Structures are given as structure tokens and as C-alpha cells.
Amino acid sequence: MVREKFLVYDYYYSIPCHECGKINPALDFAEYTGSHPFQIDNLRHEEDTVVWIPTSRDDIESQEFPHEAWGSERILSLGKRPFYKRLDSLDEYTPKSTWDTLAPHWLTVEEENYHHKYRILPDVYRMLDVQKGDKILDVACGKGNVARHLPGSGAIVTGIDIPKMIDYAIESEEKEKLGIRYLELNAEKLSEKFGEASFDKVVCNMALMDIEDFRTIINQMFLVLKEHGVFVFSILHPAFSFPSCTSRRIPEDSQRNEDRIRFVLDYFDERPILFDFGGDVIPSPSFALHFQRTISSYLNELANNNLVLREMSEPRVSEELVRRFPRNAYWDDERRPEFLIVKSVKKVEI
């Protein structure tokens, strides 16, 4: 990416000419990555070909009306999008059954995941503000990526999760011996296992949106926290991330944020969502459950449990990240947040 004026933009991607080697501005990200059809097959378009125009006026006038899909559905049908389905019940799928299947694939890539490492965890660690001797509980700890970061600051760390997720954390601890206690435990039974006021801080990283009964979980976190204890959680942004929100680019292969249009889909629909987590790294189909909730649902539940809001963060991509990770950061445009991170403090009423 070069920060200079180019056509109507204030930046451009560069590409070397395959004949002379001279660096030229690229018109789209496909050229930058070397995947443009002209580069792959050495093709040349005919003079009368209209490039980057989805349809011509004649095509539009020849369409039959009414179109089989209208509104957002018609626009979304123009491009490829992840499979997802709203569920009225969880008879066939449960969070445990879906994550048991996903665990071997997901946990092998999570630690080096760009979003976790550079977009989410810096704010999570800052809000936790770990002090020597802090007793910290990592709820839904997965492989233990957050938990393993904390002992270096002198914290006494416990991580809990369901099988098979916790199995990988236990294996890591047996090798690294960081002094972390990992337990196979349903978070709905925290107070039964640990007793009340057992921890100085509780963290739940990118998991609450995957938990069915989040109200019970938040109440249990309140119970095991000491007075003035800190609870930090991170989630997909309820308003601006899939599946409550999605995007289309026009033209479809443009990677410019200016060409990205966002669509809000059923923000208030809190029914469970089954979607295919599969992609380039995780094989498809790999189904997962997501429990979409509004921002007010999360914040009101904190208030119901005397967890006082102290800080919220909606991490924004920096130009430094764009320079370091252009193939990742260009997706995280500067116009909307993809994640929400919240810090609250326990206050006991007198």
C-alpha cells in the first residue's frame, strides 16, 4: 500500500510490470496479490469489454420483475457469503457438540490468529492490569492462550473450559509447567467449585457470544469475584460483525474499504445461529453456534449483577498494522469496529 493520491483515492496498491519490471499503481487488490486473470492466463480483454461493471443497462432492463428476492436479500445474493441459519431450538446442535468437532482445528490456529494477537488481546491485558499475586480465573480458556500470558506478571492463574477444549490446555501445561491450574468445568458451576469471593479478576476472551446461558455465567462470575474485583470480557461486536452485520464490495474483487458497503441484518433477533466456521484453514463444513445479543443485553446483565462498567473498547485498525499485515488489516477497515471489549468492577451493595 502506498499513501499517495491515485485517481479518486488517497492511496493505491503497487504492482511490477511483468515485461519491464517498473512499479505501477494497481487498480485492485487482485493485481497486488498476483491473482488477476490477466496475470494468471496472460489474457487481454477485447476493446468493447466493459471492465468492473457488474451489469450493463441492457441486462438490467431485460430482467424479469418482480425479482425473486428484494431488499437486502437481493443485494446479498450478488456475492458469496458464509452459510448461516437461525434456530428455534437446540435439539440437534449444542455448544459442546459443535466445539468438540471444531477444537482440533481451531486451537491449532488461534494462538497466531491476527485478530486475537494484534486487535483483541492488547486491550484485554491492559484492562486486566495484572498485579503480582492476583488470583485470576480464565473462563472458557480454550488452549490457554490468555492464561499462559498471565503468570509472567506474577499472577496465580486458573483456567476452566469444557472438554475437548481444556484437554489442549492441560497438555500445554504439562510441557511448559507455568503453574497454571486447568480444570474441566462448566462455568455455570463456578461458585460450587471455588466458593464466593475467590478471585481478584475474571477474564472471558471471545467466548460469551458462544455460550447459551450467558446470564447464569455472568452471575457466577460475580459470585466468585472479590469485592472491587475486575471482570473483563471480549466478544464479536454485536452491531457490526457477522452475522448481525455483513458486507459487500462493489466491484466484488475490490479490496478498498471505500468500496465496502455494510448491511445490518436482524440486530434484534437473538435466536441461536448455526453457521459454517470452515474456511482456508478449518475444513468446511465445520458448524458452530453463535448466540447473537444486543449491546444492551450484555450491559444490562452486568448492571443486574452489580458489575459496574469501567471501560469499553472498540479496537480500531492502525496504519502500522496495515503496513505490517496488509493482507489481514485491509479487511478491518477504519470505519467500524469488529470487536467489543468491556471492563467492569464488582460492587457489593450495603
C-alpha positions as CSV (number, residue, x, y, z in Angstrom):
1,M,0.0,0.0,0.0
2,V,1.3,3.4,-1.0
3,R,-0.1,6.5,0.7
4,E,-0.3,8.8,-2.4
5,K,-3.0,10.3,-4.5
6,F,-4.3,7.9,-7.2
7,L,-7.5,8.6,-9.2
8,V,-10.1,9.4,-6.6
9,Y,-8.3,7.6,-3.8
10,D,-5.6,8.8,-1.4
11,Y,-3.7,5.5,-1.6
12,Y,-3.0,2.7,-4.0
13,Y,-1.5,-0.8,-4.2
14,S,1.6,-1.3,-6.3
15,I,2.4,-4.0,-8.8
16,P,5.5,-4.6,-11.0
17,C,5.0,-4.8,-14.8
18,H,5.7,-8.4,-15.9
19,E,7.5,-7.1,-19.0
20,C,9.7,-4.2,-17.8
21,G,9.6,-4.6,-14.0
22,K,8.5,-1.0,-13.4
23,I,6.3,-0.5,-10.4
24,N,2.9,0.8,-11.2
25,P,-0.3,1.6,-9.3
26,A,-2.7,-1.4,-9.2
27,L,-6.4,-0.9,-9.8
28,D,-7.4,-3.6,-7.4
29,F,-6.1,-6.0,-4.8
30,A,-6.3,-8.9,-7.1
31,E,-3.4,-7.4,-9.1
32,Y,-1.5,-6.8,-5.9
33,T,-1.7,-10.5,-4.9
34,G,-1.0,-11.7,-8.4
35,S,-4.4,-13.4,-8.8
36,H,-5.8,-11.1,-11.5
37,P,-7.0,-13.2,-14.6
38,F,-4.7,-11.2,-16.9
39,Q,-1.7,-12.2,-14.7
40,I,-2.6,-15.9,-14.4
41,D,-3.6,-16.6,-18.0
42,N,-1.9,-13.7,-19.8
43,L,-5.3,-12.7,-21.3
44,R,-6.2,-9.5,-23.0
45,H,-9.7,-8.2,-23.0
46,E,-11.5,-7.1,-26.2
47,E,-11.9,-3.4,-26.8
48,D,-15.7,-3.5,-26.3
49,T,-15.5,-5.3,-23.0
50,V,-16.7,-3.2,-20.0
51,V,-14.4,-3.9,-17.1
52,W,-15.5,-3.9,-13.5
53,I,-19.1,-3.0,-14.3
54,P,-21.4,-5.7,-12.7
55,T,-24.2,-5.4,-15.3
56,S,-25.0,-3.3,-18.3
57,R,-28.1,-1.2,-18.7
58,D,-29.5,-3.7,-21.2
59,D,-29.0,-6.5,-18.7
60,I,-30.9,-4.6,-16.1
61,E,-33.8,-3.7,-18.5
62,S,-34.1,-7.4,-19.6
63,Q,-34.6,-8.7,-16.1
64,E,-38.0,-10.1,-15.1
65,F,-39.9,-8.3,-12.4
66,P,-40.7,-8.8,-9.7
67,H,-37.3,-10.2,-8.8
68,E,-37.4,-13.4,-6.7
69,A,-35.6,-11.5,-3.9
70,W,-35.9,-7.9,-2.8
71,G,-34.2,-5.6,-0.4
72,S,-31.1,-6.8,1.4
73,E,-31.7,-10.4,0.2
74,R,-31.4,-9.4,-3.4
75,I,-28.2,-7.4,-2.8
76,L,-26.7,-10.2,-0.7
77,S,-27.4,-12.7,-3.5
78,L,-24.9,-10.9,-5.7
79,G,-22.0,-12.3,-3.8
80,K,-20.7,-15.2,-1.7
81,R,-21.4,-15.2,2.0
82,P,-21.0,-17.7,4.8
83,F,-23.8,-20.2,5.4
84,Y,-25.9,-19.5,8.5
85,K,-29.3,-20.4,9.8
86,R,-31.4,-19.1,12.6
87,L,-32.5,-21.9,15.0
88,D,-35.7,-22.0,17.1
89,S,-34.3,-24.8,19.3
90,L,-31.0,-26.6,20.0
91,D,-32.4,-30.1,19.6
92,E,-29.7,-31.2,17.1
93,Y,-26.8,-28.9,18.0
94,T,-25.3,-27.8,21.3
95,P,-22.2,-25.5,22.0
96,K,-20.4,-28.6,23.4
97,S,-21.1,-30.8,20.4
98,T,-20.0,-28.2,17.8
99,W,-16.9,-27.1,19.7
100,D,-15.9,-30.8,20.3
101,T,-15.7,-31.0,16.5
102,L,-14.0,-27.7,15.9
103,A,-11.5,-27.9,18.7
104,P,-8.7,-29.9,16.9
105,H,-8.7,-27.4,14.0
106,W,-9.5,-24.1,15.8
107,L,-6.9,-24.5,18.6
108,T,-4.1,-25.1,16.2
109,V,-4.5,-21.6,14.6
110,E,-5.9,-19.5,17.4
111,E,-2.7,-18.5,19.1
112,E,-1.2,-16.9,16.0
113,N,-4.6,-15.5,14.8
114,Y,-4.0,-11.9,13.7
115,H,-7.2,-10.6,15.3
116,H,-6.5,-12.2,18.7
117,K,-2.9,-11.2,18.8
118,Y,-3.0,-7.7,17.5
119,R,-6.6,-6.5,17.8
120,I,-8.1,-8.0,20.9
121,L,-5.6,-9.2,23.4
122,P,-3.6,-5.9,23.8
123,D,-6.8,-4.2,25.3
124,V,-7.7,-7.3,27.3
125,Y,-4.3,-7.4,29.0
126,R,-4.4,-3.6,29.5
127,M,-7.8,-3.7,31.2
128,L,-6.8,-6.7,33.4
129,D,-3.8,-4.7,34.6
130,V,-2.3,-7.8,36.2
131,Q,-0.5,-7.3,39.5
132,K,1.8,-9.7,41.4
133,G,-0.3,-12.1,43.5
134,D,-3.6,-11.5,41.6
135,K,-5.8,-14.6,41.6
136,I,-7.2,-14.7,38.1
137,L,-9.8,-17.1,36.6
138,D,-9.9,-17.5,32.8
139,V,-13.3,-18.7,31.9
140,A,-13.7,-20.7,28.6
141,C,-9.9,-20.6,28.4
142,G,-9.6,-22.8,25.3
143,K,-6.0,-23.8,24.7
144,G,-4.9,-21.4,27.4
145,N,-3.5,-18.6,25.2
146,V,-4.6,-15.9,27.7
147,A,-3.9,-17.9,30.8
148,R,-0.3,-18.6,29.7
149,H,0.4,-14.9,29.3
150,L,-0.5,-14.1,32.9
151,P,1.9,-16.0,35.2
152,G,4.8,-13.9,33.8
153,S,3.3,-10.9,35.7
154,G,3.2,-12.9,39.0
155,A,-0.5,-13.9,38.8
156,I,-1.9,-17.1,40.2
157,V,-4.0,-18.4,37.3
158,T,-6.8,-20.9,37.0
159,G,-8.4,-21.8,33.6
160,I,-11.7,-23.7,33.1
161,D,-13.4,-25.0,30.0
162,I,-15.4,-28.0,28.7
163,P,-13.7,-31.0,27.1
164,K,-12.3,-31.2,24.5
165,M,-11.2,-27.6,24.6
166,I,-9.5,-27.9,28.0
167,D,-7.6,-31.0,27.0
168,Y,-5.2,-29.0,24.9
169,A,-4.5,-26.5,27.7
170,I,-3.7,-29.4,30.1
171,E,-1.3,-30.8,27.6
172,S,0.5,-27.5,27.2
173,E,0.8,-27.0,30.9
174,E,2.4,-30.5,31.3
175,K,5.1,-29.4,28.8
176,E,5.6,-25.7,29.9
177,K,4.9,-26.1,33.6
178,L,3.9,-22.4,34.2
179,G,2.0,-23.3,37.4
180,I,-1.5,-22.8,35.8
181,R,-4.3,-24.9,37.2
182,Y,-6.6,-26.1,34.5
183,L,-10.0,-27.7,35.3
184,E,-12.7,-29.4,33.2
185,L,-15.7,-27.4,34.5
186,N,-19.0,-25.9,33.2
187,A,-18.9,-22.2,34.0
188,E,-22.5,-22.4,35.4
189,K,-21.0,-24.1,38.5
190,L,-18.2,-21.7,39.3
191,S,-19.4,-20.8,42.8
192,E,-20.0,-24.5,43.7
193,K,-16.4,-25.3,42.8
194,F,-14.5,-22.3,44.1
195,G,-16.8,-20.7,46.6
196,E,-17.7,-17.0,46.7
197,A,-15.1,-14.2,46.6
198,S,-12.3,-16.5,45.4
199,F,-10.7,-14.4,42.7
200,D,-9.3,-10.9,42.2
201,K,-10.0,-10.9,38.5
202,V,-12.0,-12.9,35.9
203,V,-11.4,-12.8,32.2
204,C,-13.5,-14.3,29.4
205,N,-11.9,-13.8,26.0
206,M,-14.1,-14.2,22.8
207,A,-16.4,-16.7,24.3
208,L,-19.6,-15.2,25.8
209,M,-21.2,-15.0,22.4
210,D,-20.7,-18.8,22.1
211,I,-22.3,-19.5,25.5
212,E,-26.0,-20.3,25.6
213,D,-26.9,-19.2,29.2
214,F,-24.8,-16.1,29.5
215,R,-26.9,-14.6,32.3
216,T,-26.1,-17.5,34.6
217,I,-22.4,-17.3,33.7
218,I,-22.2,-13.6,34.4
219,N,-23.9,-14.2,37.8
220,Q,-21.4,-17.0,38.6
221,M,-18.5,-14.7,37.7
222,F,-19.9,-12.1,40.1
223,L,-20.2,-14.6,42.9
224,V,-16.6,-15.8,42.6
225,L,-15.2,-12.3,42.4
226,K,-14.0,-10.4,45.5
227,E,-15.4,-7.0,46.2
228,H,-13.9,-4.5,43.8
229,G,-12.8,-7.4,41.7
230,V,-12.4,-6.9,37.9
231,F,-14.3,-8.7,35.2
232,V,-13.0,-8.3,31.6
233,F,-14.6,-9.9,28.5
234,S,-14.2,-9.6,24.8
235,I,-16.8,-10.5,22.1
236,L,-17.6,-10.0,18.5
237,H,-19.1,-6.6,18.2
238,P,-22.9,-7.2,18.4
239,A,-23.8,-4.5,15.9
240,F,-21.0,-4.6,13.3
241,S,-19.8,-8.1,12.9
242,F,-21.2,-11.2,11.2
243,P,-23.9,-12.5,11.5
244,S,-25.8,-9.4,12.7
245,C,-23.9,-7.4,10.1
246,T,-22.2,-8.3,6.8
247,S,-20.7,-6.5,3.8
248,R,-20.5,-6.5,0.0
249,R,-17.8,-4.9,-2.2
250,I,-18.7,-3.3,-5.5
251,P,-16.9,-4.3,-7.6
252,E,-16.8,-7.7,-5.9
253,D,-13.0,-8.2,-6.1
254,S,-12.1,-4.7,-4.9
255,Q,-10.3,-4.7,-1.5
256,R,-10.7,-1.0,-0.9
257,N,-12.6,0.0,2.2
258,E,-14.2,2.8,0.2
259,D,-15.9,0.1,-2.0
260,R,-17.2,-1.9,1.0
261,I,-20.8,-1.5,1.9
262,R,-22.2,-2.8,5.1
263,F,-25.6,-4.3,5.7
264,V,-27.2,-4.7,9.2
265,L,-29.2,-8.0,9.4
266,D,-31.6,-8.6,12.2
267,Y,-29.7,-7.0,15.0
268,F,-32.5,-7.6,17.4
269,D,-33.1,-11.3,16.6
270,E,-31.5,-13.2,19.5
271,R,-32.3,-16.7,18.3
272,P,-29.2,-19.0,18.1
273,I,-27.4,-19.1,14.8
274,L,-25.8,-22.1,13.2
275,F,-23.0,-21.2,10.8
276,D,-20.2,-22.8,8.9
277,F,-16.9,-21.9,10.5
278,G,-15.0,-23.5,7.7
279,G,-12.5,-21.5,5.6
280,D,-9.0,-21.6,4.3
281,V,-7.6,-23.2,7.5
282,I,-10.5,-25.0,9.0
283,P,-12.2,-27.5,6.7
284,S,-15.8,-26.9,5.7
285,P,-18.4,-27.8,6.8
286,S,-17.4,-27.0,10.4
287,F,-20.6,-25.9,12.1
288,A,-20.5,-23.6,15.2
289,L,-23.2,-22.0,17.3
290,H,-23.4,-18.3,17.9
291,F,-25.7,-16.5,20.3
292,Q,-26.4,-13.1,18.9
293,R,-27.3,-10.5,21.5
294,T,-27.6,-6.7,21.6
295,I,-25.1,-4.5,23.4
296,S,-27.8,-3.6,25.9
297,S,-28.4,-7.3,26.7
298,Y,-24.7,-7.6,27.9
299,L,-24.5,-4.3,29.7
300,N,-27.9,-4.7,31.4
301,E,-26.8,-8.1,32.7
302,L,-23.7,-6.5,34.2
303,A,-25.9,-4.0,35.9
304,N,-28.2,-6.7,37.2
305,N,-25.2,-8.3,38.9
306,N,-23.7,-5.1,40.4
307,L,-20.8,-5.2,38.0
308,V,-20.2,-1.5,37.3
309,L,-19.0,-0.5,33.9
310,R,-15.5,1.0,34.0
311,E,-14.4,1.0,30.3
312,M,-15.3,-0.2,26.8
313,S,-13.0,-0.6,23.8
314,E,-13.8,-1.0,20.1
315,P,-10.3,-1.6,18.7
316,R,-9.6,0.3,15.5
317,V,-7.0,-0.8,13.0
318,S,-3.9,1.3,12.9
319,E,-1.8,2.3,9.9
320,E,1.1,0.4,11.4
321,L,-0.9,-2.8,11.3
322,V,-1.9,-2.1,7.7
323,R,1.8,-1.7,6.8
324,R,2.8,-4.9,8.7
325,F,-0.1,-7.1,7.8
326,P,-1.6,-5.7,4.5
327,R,-3.4,-9.0,3.7
328,N,-5.1,-9.1,7.1
329,A,-5.5,-5.5,8.1
330,Y,-7.3,-4.3,4.9
331,W,-10.4,-6.2,6.0
332,D,-10.5,-4.4,9.3
333,D,-11.5,-1.0,7.8
334,E,-11.3,2.2,9.8
335,R,-15.0,2.9,9.6
336,R,-16.4,0.3,12.0
337,P,-15.4,-1.8,15.0
338,E,-15.3,-5.6,14.7
339,F,-14.8,-6.4,18.4
340,L,-16.1,-5.1,21.7
341,I,-14.1,-5.3,25.0
342,V,-15.6,-4.5,28.3
343,K,-14.2,-3.9,31.8
344,S,-16.4,-3.9,34.9
345,V,-15.8,-3.9,38.7
346,K,-17.8,-5.7,41.3
347,K,-19.6,-3.5,43.8
348,V,-21.4,-5.1,46.8
349,E,-24.5,-3.2,47.9
350,I,-24.7,-2.2,51.5
